[in-house]
Amino acid sequence: MNPSEQCQRARALVGQGRTDEALQLYDRVLEAFPDHAPGYADRGTTHAMLGAHERALSDLERAMAMGLRDGWLLTTYASVLLALRRFDESLRYFDLAIELEPGHPFAYNNRATLHIERGDHAAAIADLERCLDFGPDEATRQMLERRLQGVRASLAKT
């Protein structure tokens, strides 16, 4: 069994909405290859998508402890911390993700959500504008512009 190929298969299952099957496959992969850090990152991401935040943190932390570091992993970890309202830690990991991969719009978008939660509308606007600088597809651009409009309206009220 090739763990990378099996994780790719599990990601495809997640994409098809077959998360239970994907998690079972990740479990089998990680049982056979307990040092496969990308498997923990992928399973943690799946748990995060399902709202199983503590499980997500556990898997993502294990992947990081094994030395895996990339923008997606750090952004996912920061996003889970945000969902748990652990704002200071979340900000630290969003900043690390952006430092590591400054061209990662998902990190800016999610960090904007953190800034909104903290009431820092100016920082949220800066992050959302940065997302637009990446030239997203039309649907994403429209979503970002709606978010920007809402944040600017909130800022004008203060």
C-alpha positions in Angstrom: 0.0 0.0 0.0 1.3 3.4 -1.0 0.2 5.9 1.7 0.3 8.9 -0.5 -1.9 7.2 -3.1 -4.3 6.1 -0.5 -4.5 9.6 1.0 -5.2 11.0 -2.5 -8.0 8.4 -2.8 -9.3 9.5 0.6 -9.3 13.2 -0.5 -11.3 12.2 -3.6 -13.8 10.5 -1.3 -14.1 13.7 0.7 -14.7 15.6 -2.5 -17.6 13.2 -3.3 -19.1 13.8 0.2 -18.1 10.3 1.3 -16.4 11.5 4.5 -17.1 8.4 6.6 -15.3 6.2 4.0 -12.5 8.7 3.7 -11.9 8.7 7.5 -11.9 4.9 7.5 -9.3 4.9 4.8 -7.2 7.5 6.6 -7.4 5.3 9.7 -6.2 2.3 7.8 -3.3 4.3 6.2 -2.2 5.7 9.5 -2.4 2.4 11.3 -0.1 0.9 8.6 2.1 4.0 8.3 2.0 5.8 11.7 4.8 8.2 10.6 3.0 9.5 7.5 2.6 13.2 8.5 0.5 14.1 5.4 -2.0 11.5 6.3 -2.5 13.2 9.7 -2.8 16.6 8.0 -5.4 15.3 5.6 -7.4 13.5 8.2 -7.2 16.6 10.4 -8.5 18.7 7.6 -11.4 16.3 7.1 -12.2 16.5 10.8 -12.1 20.3 10.6 -14.5 20.2 7.6 -16.9 18.1 9.7 -16.6 20.4 12.8 -14.8 17.8 14.9 -12.4 20.5 16.1 -10.6 18.6 18.9 -9.9 15.7 16.6 -8.7 18.1 13.9 -6.4 19.8 16.3 -4.9 16.5 17.4 -4.2 15.3 13.9 -2.9 18.7 12.7 -0.6 19.0 15.7 0.7 15.5 15.1 1.5 16.4 11.5 3.3 19.5 12.6 5.2 17.6 15.3 6.5 15.3 12.6 7.9 18.4 10.8 5.2 19.0 8.2 4.8 22.7 7.5 2.9 24.3 4.7 0.5 27.1 4.2 -2.6 24.9 3.9 -1.8 23.0 7.1 -1.1 26.2 9.1 -4.2 27.9 7.7 -6.4 24.9 8.5 -4.9 24.8 12.0 -5.5 28.5 12.5 -9.1 28.2 11.2 -9.8 25.5 13.7 -8.4 27.6 16.5 -10.7 30.5 15.2 -13.7 28.2 15.3 -12.8 27.5 18.9 -12.5 31.2 19.5 -8.8 30.9 20.5 -8.1 34.2 18.7 -4.5 34.9 19.8 -3.3 31.5 18.8 -5.3 31.6 15.6 -3.8 34.9 14.6 -0.3 33.6 15.3 -0.8 30.6 12.9 -2.5 32.7 10.2 0.5 35.0 10.3 2.9 32.0 10.1 1.0 30.6 7.1 1.2 33.9 5.3 4.9 34.3 6.2 5.5 30.8 4.8 3.3 31.2 1.7 2.4 34.9 1.1 0.5 34.0 -2.0 -2.1 31.9 -0.1 -5.4 33.8 -0.4 -7.3 31.4 1.8 -5.1 32.4 4.7 -5.9 36.1 4.1 -9.6 35.4 3.8 -9.8 33.4 7.0 -7.6 35.9 8.9 -10.1 38.6 7.8 -12.8 36.6 9.5 -10.7 36.6 12.7 -10.2 40.3 12.4 -14.0 40.8 12.1 -14.6 38.6 15.1 -12.1 40.8 17.1 -13.7 44.0 15.8 -10.6 45.1 13.8 -12.5 46.1 10.7 -9.5 48.0 9.1 -7.3 44.8 9.3 -10.2 42.7 7.8 -10.5 45.2 4.9 -6.8 45.0 4.2 -6.9 41.2 4.2 -10.0 41.0 1.9 -8.4 43.6 -0.5 -5.3 41.4 -0.5 -7.5 38.5 -1.5 -8.8 40.5 -4.5 -5.2 41.3 -5.5 -4.7 37.6 -6.3 -7.2 37.8 -9.2 -9.8 35.3 -8.1 -12.4 33.8 -10.3 -15.6 35.8 -10.8 -17.7 34.0 -8.2 -15.0 34.4 -5.6 -14.4 38.0 -6.5 -18.1 38.8 -6.0 -18.1 37.0 -2.7 -15.1 39.0 -1.5 -16.6 42.2 -2.7 -19.8 41.5 -0.8 -17.7 40.7 2.4 -15.8 43.9 1.9 -18.9 46.0 1.5 -20.3 44.5 4.7 -17.1 45.2 6.7 -16.9 48.7 5.3 -20.5 49.3 6.4 -19.7 48.0 9.9 -16.6 50.2 10.1 -18.7 53.3 9.0 -21.1 52.6 11.9 -18.3 52.8 14.5 
